[in-house]
Amino acid sequence: MAKFDLRLKDCVEGMASLPEAGVDLVVTSPPYNLGVRYRKYSDRLDRQSYLNWCATWAAGIRRILKPTGSFFLNIGSAPSNPMLPHEIVFQLRDLFVLQNTIHWIKSIAIDNRTFGHFKPISSKRFLNDCHEYIFHFTKTGRVEIDRLALGVPYQDKSNIARWSHTCGRDSRCRGNTWFIPYQTIQSRAKERPHPATFPVQLAEWCIKLHAAPRVRTMLDPFLGIGNSAIAAQKCGVKKFIGFEIDNTYLAVAKRRLQSQ
Ligand SMILES: C[S@@+](CC[C@H](N)C(=O)[O-])C[C@H]1O[C@@H](n2cnc3c(N)ncnc32)[C@H](O)[C@@H]1O
């Protein structure tokens, strides 16, 4: 029976109470400092204070992560603030090795059709923003991943033999562009009562890429309404820990987990 430990707590304090090097996997998305209207957290720090805070919680993650662990960090930007994700990566350079950079594509346009959702912007300068980053950090840069857990079949089956030295079956690495649309909903208040979530599937793919059977303990320091916890449940993770400072979001996370 999986154990879910979801706590109303500041993650920096919460992580300090966890033992060193006991967590296999961290999947999280912190506030982006873009002025999102959370219920409790104020998303408008000055840039340097925000980056310093990122270094503080990231150091907490480094302490509790196993040497073989993975830390997937989902970060977006705004068209007028494009450097933010890169500044965070730069800020964390003494703590982690950036092993993979994944682009989470929320919407694509093929021929005359669009697939997926994005927030349209009104601008004469900027394009609609249809992607975010998922940075895969590790302690060494040498952590093995299960590329084919997310494999995609070959379009041309003759490639199975041609590329037999890579795996020999009808599956190839998906690569670092992950097309994951948000689920279409009718009522935001009822179905997604949080201003900045990622889809369950995003966390599920991170778990699978790290290799789900290797994940005994997983952590999300910025739990929100618990999409990472639901992914952990779906993938059979043994133990999950989540921190959230807002009791309304935490209550939604607990309720959703129980109703799965
Ligand atoms: C981007 S949201 C995470 C959403 C989550 N991935 C989901 O899908 O529901 C960031 C969350 O971090 C919470 N938060 C902000 N500061 C925090 C802190 N110091 N410790 C724990 N949670 C915090 C906010 O209340 C917010 O719910």
PDBQT file of the ligand as one rigid body, heavy atoms in Angstrom, charges set to zero:
ROOT
HETATM    1  C1  LIG A 301       3.278  26.346  -9.846  1.00  0.00    +0.000 C 
HETATM    2  S1  LIG A 301       2.350  25.894  -8.449  1.00  0.00    +0.000 S 
HETATM    3  C2  LIG A 301       2.475  24.127  -8.427  1.00  0.00    +0.000 C 
HETATM    4  C3  LIG A 301       1.287  23.467  -9.080  1.00  0.00    +0.000 C 
HETATM    5  C4  LIG A 301       1.378  21.950  -9.107  1.00  0.00    +0.000 C 
HETATM    6  N1  LIG A 301       2.447  21.488  -9.961  1.00  0.00    +0.000 N 
HETATM    7  C5  LIG A 301       0.047  21.375  -9.635  1.00  0.00    +0.000 C 
HETATM    8  O1  LIG A 301       0.021  20.851 -10.766  1.00  0.00    +0.000 OA
HETATM    9  O2  LIG A 301      -0.962  21.506  -8.929  1.00  0.00    +0.000 OA
HETATM   10  C6  LIG A 301       3.373  26.356  -7.106  1.00  0.00    +0.000 C 
HETATM   11  C7  LIG A 301       2.762  26.087  -5.726  1.00  0.00    +0.000 C 
HETATM   12  O3  LIG A 301       3.755  26.325  -4.722  1.00  0.00    +0.000 OA
HETATM   13  C8  LIG A 301       3.122  26.802  -3.548  1.00  0.00    +0.000 C 
HETATM   14  N2  LIG A 301       4.180  27.416  -2.722  1.00  0.00    +0.000 N 
HETATM   15  C9  LIG A 301       4.724  28.651  -2.826  1.00  0.00    +0.000 A 
HETATM   16  N3  LIG A 301       5.721  28.809  -1.930  1.00  0.00    +0.000 NA
HETATM   17  C10 LIG A 301       5.838  27.636  -1.278  1.00  0.00    +0.000 A 
HETATM   18  C11 LIG A 301       6.716  27.152  -0.264  1.00  0.00    +0.000 A 
HETATM   19  N4  LIG A 301       7.666  27.941   0.268  1.00  0.00    +0.000 N 
HETATM   20  N5  LIG A 301       6.579  25.881   0.175  1.00  0.00    +0.000 NA
HETATM   21  C12 LIG A 301       5.602  25.068  -0.338  1.00  0.00    +0.000 A 
HETATM   22  N6  LIG A 301       4.742  25.471  -1.286  1.00  0.00    +0.000 NA
HETATM   23  C13 LIG A 301       4.860  26.731  -1.768  1.00  0.00    +0.000 A 
HETATM   24  C14 LIG A 301       2.056  27.739  -4.079  1.00  0.00    +0.000 C 
HETATM   25  O4  LIG A 301       0.998  27.928  -3.151  1.00  0.00    +0.000 OA
HETATM   26  C15 LIG A 301       1.589  26.987  -5.353  1.00  0.00    +0.000 C 
HETATM   27  O5  LIG A 301       0.456  26.183  -5.088  1.00  0.00    +0.000 OA
ENDROOT
TORSDOF 0
